[in-house]
Structure formats: structure tokens, C-alpha cells
Amino acid sequence: MTTAEISSHDELVASMTGGMVPTTPKVFNGTDKLRADGRPRPDFRAELRNIDNVRNAITFLSVLAAPALITYLVLWAGTWWAVALAVLPMGMVQTRMAILHHEGSHRLLFSKRSINDLLGVTFIGWLPFGTGTHHYRRGHANHHRDEFGPKEPDFLLYAFYPITRSSMRRKLLRDLFGVSAYRIVKPRFTGLVKPKYLSLSLRFFAGQVFVAALFWLAGSLSLYVWLWLLPYFSWYQLQNRLRAIAEHGGMTRSPDRRDTTHHVEQSWLPSLLIAPYYVGYHVAHHVDSGVPMRNLPRLHAALVDGGYIQEGSVWPSYRALWSALMSPASAKA
């Protein structure tokens, strides 16, 4: 980047981010397990790097089986209310697919890279409205390399917080009624007439034809609309925003991950609905993105016990953080 471009981005960071960064001093000199920047020291990191292939395989297979089970129960019930009740759990399944894809993009789903990429990137990154390529992995690497930096793919998603309640309401309604999903999917349609993006669009639509064919084979092609498109265009987008802003909303560019990322105390309900597979331990994930999901609670515990994650940097619940994100005077003191 040129000097002018760097200066311009610095101005954007200064004017658009940082409204939720804790202002209390944060001092940390490291421990026998952690470096001064929070990263685990070599021996501890080697322990944390262990990938549980067996449990991950069970998780992976259960996530693939879940849509079939939900569809079977809906067809068995044969009523409109069964379809309505299935929208939320199917959206939760799509969330789990996306998070397993996230784990695969970090090459942490399976220890053998070829299997990890085949299942975690190509396959499960293909079914839930993706292309099954490494484009997400490369873009997401920029997110971890320099949060809120010039190549941050989700800069605008996290910017300007805290905001007014009316602004938040408009965002959530756009998520719930398909506007956000339309903006995400639209490039796949325009890509059909742009040679540069044609292959990505074709892969995307091939994936959706495959999913629709599975519903057709199950006995109802219309359920592709009600049990696959509708959850993605509504609940999936809503919960994705709620989780994303709870991770980075209102934070800023900094070498200190406590200034780029929120930590929210974890509990069973948000873990079920929006933050499964330990993705809610997000400061730990950003301190060392090479730690597999099942070991993030252990790294988090070390960060708390060692004093890296301090009381002023912790939100007691997602509800408390979301409420603060909607209050212009709510930046943590």
C-alpha cells in the first residue's frame, strides 16, 4: 500500500471503530504458560494444538445427518406447523456447518490436511450457500492477520458501534427478511456473466442444485425452499450478525487482541443457538488462531488465570453486550 492509502485507512479506523474498546489500563507481562502478548509458550502450545479427529468426525457426521432427520420428521408430521417449527433448527444446522467450515479453513478440523480440506473446506464449505473453494480461507486469514486492517473483509460489519436502537432494529430486520442474504447471494448471479467469477458462481449453483436434489429424492422439492432457503435468508443471517458484533463490534485495530475482540461469558443457550463448538471463546481464538476449537476453553482459562483477560474486558452475557452495542454512551469504562 502507498503512504496515502495507509493514511486514509488509519483515518477510517480512527473515525469508524473503537467505540466499545475498554479504557481501563491492561497490563500483562506473561506467565510460565503465556507470552506477554497472550500467545501460549511452545510447550503449552504443543498441548493445545492436538486435534481430536474422532470427536470431530462424529460432530461432522452428526451435522450432515441433522438435515435428513429434520426433513424426515417434517414429512412424517405432514403439517404446515411442522415446517414452521423446523425453520429454526435447520438454521442452527446451517450455522454449525458454517462454523465447521471455519474450523476447516484454519486447517484444524482434521489433522491430515487433505482430509481437512476435502471435508472442511470443499464439502461442508459448499453445501450451506458456499463455493467449496479456499476463497473464504484466504479472506479470513486477513481478518486474523490484522483485525480492522486494510484487508479486513468485515470492516463495515463491525464499524460504528455503539449505534442507536433504531439503527440496530433496521439491521436485524434486514437480516430477518432476506435483504442481507440477497446482498450476499447477488454476486453469484452477476458472476454468471463475469468470466472472472464464473467458476465460483457455477460451483455455488451446483451446490444448491445438489441440495435441492436431495430434498426431491426425500419426496418434496418444495421443502428446499422452506427448510433450506428460508432458514438461510432469515434466521441464519440474524444470528450471524448477533454473533459477529458480539465478537468484534465497536473494537479497533490493535496488536492487543483485547482491543480487537470481545469476550463474553459462555452459557448453554447462546452456545446452542448462535455460538456452538466453542466459537464464543473468541479472544482465545484470536490470541492463537492455531488452537483447535475443543481446546479454546483451556486456552481461555489460562488467559483468565494468568491475568491476560481482565475483569474490565469481560461481558457477563451476550444480552448485556448487545444492549451496550445499542447505547451510544455505553463504551466500557
Secondary structure, 3 states (H helix, E strand, C coil): CCHHHHHHHHHHHHHHCCCCCCCCCCCCCCCCCECCCCCECHHHHHHHCCCCHHHHHHHHHHHHHHHHHHHHHHHHHCCHHHHHHHHHHHHHHHHHHHHHHHHHHCCCCCCCHHHHHHHHHHHCCCCCCCCCCCHHHHHHHHHHHCCCCCCCCCHHHHCCCCCCHHHHHHHHHHHHCCHHHHHHHHHHHHHHHCHHHHHHHHHHHHHHHHHHHHHHHHCCCHHHHHHHHHHHHHHHHHHHHHHHHHHHCCCCCCCCHHHHCCEECCCHHHHHHCCCCCCCCHHHHHHCCCCCHHHHHHHHHHHHHHCCCCHHHEECCHHHHHHHHCCCCCCCC
